[in-house]
């Protein structure tokens, strides 16, 4: 009988201790949350990785648009139409044309498969890709996750800026690899960078896309090429 009472007492101490520890954790958490919220918002963003509107107040050629940085709804772009109907931001047209002239002079056959896209077009591409994975047997959730590895979420595609182009080979005349290799070696001279390289997927969250080139201007492109930086890394280091 005595032993049983002692055991009961021990059990209730344990329960009280458990409640105290839980309370302590809760209070510490609340204090931390409110002190961070009141002070440095960036600290909070580290934990939440908040989606935010892309900063368009700096240099137009260095605007960072990715899954955490949305294009502002009022973003204006003046477009120039290419001979095949694709469009790009007029400011990148002269250097894009020069790059194509030089690539063609080097014996390559290439074309802009995709330039500027509206949000609606981006949404259509995403919907089509999700459907494709669903047809292959993925669940809706799986299909969405897979699609988002390749297709930018509407509002977060560089194509919506008009500063990016998908460049393909005319494969009846030359190989894709030949085009991708030439671009990889030369695009920076015209202010373009391979935006989603194979060794930066952990930073860009987009799989290797050897055809997707982004205009950043000649100075930034040269530095990024020389130091093997993607745009995110370049902006942290130099801006
Ligand atoms: Zn692209």
Boltz pocket constraint, residues with backbone or C-beta under 6 A from the ligand:
constraints:
  - pocket:
      binder: B
      contacts: [[A, 114], [A, 159], [A, 164], [A, 165], [A, 166], [A, 211], [A, 212], [A, 213]]
      max_distance: 6.0
